[in-house]
């Protein structure tokens, strides 16, 4: 793995650790809606609907974190000199996917401008 990709992966793994620690915590914002029906009182949209936007769903957050950790785990495979080039392409694609996913933390003070995809 390249030095830059190592740094991006380490940065991203740290952000996932932070997200995982917060995954069970309810959002700080007050939800305007009916808790019993799960409907937003202003829009009538179900609170867990994709239309609602950033609806709090700790199970979904955990699934997202797990999927991102699997991407990071794929980077552990570094093809040797005799590797099938299809394997290298897979690894290179996973590296690009990690770079894209890490960019969602672009506002973090440790994120580097040079890492932008």
Steps between C-alpha positions, in 0.01 A plus 500: 500500500633848423598734781216738412244221493634374835441846645151527352412152629627583851308831498185325380529217753525759780187680374314166487602436861351838593181426305468159661530652847215738414282251308268424790467859613188686386564806287539828688223666301142481623288278276175665405262213460274248661707240684217245500431516126851598390362775276656845466232740623601769250530298180305179564805298384597191703803581716692196372421571137784580257296810415549625854873537451720448803245302702659340803525126456779350712475163324551665160797697635657177628446331161664796324796488738538124451490537121770768516714283728475221242630741236796580726563129560520443124798735489698251708543292185796642313578299189855373457707521180344177365143602580226475245442852365128460561582477871703819481214680327267387776738634766546828311122540471453434872766766571308749290173408678666556840629837379147597391342384827765677709421825315166518682708605803659783301400751767704322767815693604722197426371459143754613241403691188741283297286192578200629307406253226 
